[in-house]
Amino acid sequence: MGEAKRKTYAAAFKAKVGLEAIRGVKTVNEIGQGHGVHPVQVGQWKKEILEQASTLFETKRGRKPVDDRSAPERRYSEIGRLKLELNWLKKKSGVSL
């Protein structure tokens, strides 16, 4: 006997089914039957959407704060790039210091 494979659903599908359950036009059983999903799964997706709804609007607009740990790395890479450009320009122009 082979093992039964679990079905995996796309996030968009889960959201569609969960939102349909939130609307409440149909029962969870009807929604599950219509989409070929167990009603318990429909309820779990509905619950997950409701729990995570508040986090959708937590982020603020505008520039994101700069990560202090990545700033030195960016500066060092910029310094290295500028040194390479300077050496190349010196070589091409024939100027030696």
PyMOL commands that set and color helices and strands:
alter all, ss='L'
color gray80, all
select helices_A, chain A and resi 11-23+28-35+39-57+70-93
alter helices_A, ss='H'
color red, helices_A
deselect
rebuild
show_as cartoon
